């Protein structure tokens, strides 16, 4: 799954100040549940937070060492850890075309997405106007917003251009 941001020169939407690293926050979460930090959990936190991208479990597993190699993590352990990361507030999970997709949540600003149904590109964006409208509608309905998730599906500019070029060629 491709990830892109709303401004071509930006690598991310920035960050939100946090008092702990993702690893420290996860250790605190595990302690609150009476669980221990294993080397596999530690390795997975490091892998997931070493880069910012949207991913599903299979994509993460493809990036991990194979069975028999140092730091190997089994498929069931990856799935359990992803659930724990979500429960700890480190990752956010959402459904996209019938599969679970994960993204950083801890230390990352609230944002929304454009999803190209043709190439699978997922573009992050922030809109103060959208947040203002959301809050205004919530006030009208006496509703207190905790968070929101908006994924707008359509065709990205690149796919649209390719499509228009094919149409022009068909006319010749």
C-alpha positions, -999 to 999 in steps of 0.1 A, spaced: 0 0 0 15 33 -10 15 62 14 16 98 4 11 131 21 -9 161 10 22 182 3 48 167 -20 78 180 -1 66 168 33 76 134 48 49 134 74 22 155 90 46 163 118 43 150 153 25 157 186 47 161 216 47 130 239 64 123 272 75 88 264 89 69 235 66 42 219 87 16 236 83 32 271 46 36 266 43 0 256 63 -12 286 40 8 308 9 -7 291 23 -42 295 31 -36 332 -5 -24 338 -18 -57 324 7 -78 343 26 -88 311 63 -87 305 83 -71 277 97 -99 256 125 -96 231 100 -103 203 77 -75 215 106 -51 218 118 -60 183 83 -55 168 79 -20 185 113 -11 170 103 -23 135 69 -7 135 82 27 147 114 28 127 94 42 97 60 58 92 38 39 68 4 23 66 7 -14 66 -13 -46 72 0 -77 91 12 -95 60 33 -65 49 49 -63 84 56 -101 84 73 -97 49 97 -72 64 107 -94 94 134 -120 95 125 -155 82 122 -186 104 156 -197 117 171 -162 115 178 -140 145 148 -119 157 123 -143 140 87 -136 151 59 -160 144 28 -149 126 5 -155 157 29 -134 178 27 -106 152 -11 -106 152 -12 -106 191 14 -78 192 -5 -56 167 -37 -60 189 -16 -50 220 -2 -20 201 -37 -8 193 -49 -14 229 -19 5 242 -27 35 220 4 31 198 -13 21 166 -47 28 151 -65 1 131 -90 6 103 -106 -14 77 -98 -8 40 -112 -30 13 -119 -58 38 -85 -59 55 -71 -44 87 -46 -16 81 -25 0 108 -9 34 112 9 52 140 -14 69 165 9 77 194 26 110 188 10 115 155 -17 142 148 -53 134 140 -57 133 102 -78 118 74 -71 100 42 -78 100 5 -77 64 -9 -72 57 -46 -94 27 -55 -73 22 -86 -37 21 -74 -42 18 -36 -24 50 -28 -34 63 7 -28 101 11 -29 117 45 -43 152 50 -53 176 77 -81 201 74 -90 227 101 -122 234 82 -132 198 84 -125 197 121 -145 229 126 -174 215 107 -173 182 126 -173 201 159 -201 224 148 -223 194 138 -214 176 170 -226 207 191 -258 208 171 -265 172 181 -251 176 217 -224 150 209 -189 150 224 -163 139 198 -135 117 209 -120 111 175 -130 105 139 -119 85 109 -126 97 74 -114 79 43 -125 95 10 -123 70 -18 -118 80 -54 -91 82 -82 -58 100 -75 -43 125 -100 -18 101 -114 -44 74 -122 -67 101 -136 -39 113 -159 -31 78 -171 -68 71 -177 -72 104 -197 -41 95 -218 -56 61 -226 -89 78 -236 -71 102 -259 -52 73 -276 -85 55 -281 -98 85 -300 -70 83 -326 
